[in-house]
């Protein structure tokens, strides 16, 4: 589902992850596909969503995810928190 994929993309702080893993001025977030230095990189084929947890939460809300227990984490059903393991 495109909406779910966009929500997950907006929920990930790519710049924060890149900086934490490889601190330095030349570090940039990776959005998938080929890295920008590759001769195969085509920016018209890459959609970059900024880190925006509130937008991610709104998109998940459109799909039926709600915070059922008031802990700030959206749930798909009234039950356990949703977790993604990568």
C-alpha positions as CSV (number, residue, x, y, z in Angstrom):
1,X,0.0,0.0,0.0
2,X,1.5,3.3,-1.1
3,X,0.1,5.2,1.9
4,X,1.6,2.8,4.4
5,X,5.0,2.9,2.6
6,X,4.9,6.7,2.6
7,X,4.0,6.7,6.3
8,X,7.0,4.4,7.2
9,X,9.3,6.5,5.0
10,X,8.2,9.7,6.9
11,X,8.6,8.0,10.2
12,X,12.3,7.2,9.6
13,X,14.9,10.0,10.4
14,X,17.3,9.1,7.6
15,X,19.6,12.1,8.3
16,X,19.8,11.1,12.0
17,X,20.6,7.5,11.1
18,X,23.2,8.5,8.6
19,X,24.8,11.0,11.0
20,X,24.8,8.4,13.8
21,X,26.3,5.7,11.7
22,X,28.8,7.8,9.7
23,X,29.4,11.1,11.3
24,X,30.9,13.7,9.0
25,X,30.1,16.5,6.6
26,X,29.8,14.2,3.5
27,X,27.1,11.9,5.0
28,X,23.8,12.1,3.3
29,X,20.5,10.2,3.8
30,X,19.8,7.2,1.5
31,X,16.4,6.9,0.0
32,X,16.9,3.6,-1.8
33,X,18.0,2.6,-5.2
34,X,21.4,3.8,-6.4
35,X,23.4,6.2,-4.4
36,X,23.6,9.8,-5.8
37,X,27.3,9.3,-6.8
38,X,26.4,6.3,-9.1
39,X,26.3,6.9,-12.9
40,X,23.0,5.0,-12.7
41,X,21.4,7.4,-10.3
42,X,18.3,9.1,-11.7
43,X,16.8,11.7,-9.3
44,X,13.5,11.6,-11.2
45,X,13.0,8.0,-10.0
46,X,13.5,8.7,-6.3
47,X,10.9,10.2,-4.1
48,X,12.3,11.7,-0.9
49,X,10.0,12.1,2.0
50,X,11.2,14.3,4.8
51,X,11.3,13.0,8.4
52,X,7.8,14.0,9.7
53,X,6.4,11.8,12.5
54,X,3.1,13.8,12.6
55,X,2.5,13.3,8.9
56,X,3.3,9.6,9.3
57,X,0.8,9.4,12.2
58,X,-1.8,11.1,10.1
59,X,-1.2,8.8,7.1
60,X,-1.4,5.7,9.4
61,X,-4.7,7.2,10.8
62,X,-6.1,7.2,7.3
63,X,-5.4,3.4,7.3
64,X,-7.2,2.8,10.6
65,X,-4.2,2.9,13.0
66,X,-5.1,4.7,16.2
67,X,-3.5,5.1,19.6
68,X,-5.9,2.8,21.5
69,X,-4.1,2.8,24.8
70,X,-2.9,6.4,25.1
71,X,0.8,5.7,25.1
72,X,1.5,7.7,21.9
73,X,2.1,4.7,19.7
74,X,-0.5,3.9,17.1
75,X,-2.1,0.4,17.1
76,X,-3.9,-1.3,14.2
77,X,-6.3,-3.0,16.6
78,X,-7.0,-2.6,20.3
79,X,-4.0,-4.6,21.5
80,X,-0.3,-4.6,21.5
81,X,1.8,-1.8,20.0
82,X,2.9,-2.3,16.4
83,X,6.6,-2.9,15.9
84,X,8.7,-3.2,12.8
85,X,11.8,-5.2,12.8
86,X,14.3,-4.5,10.0
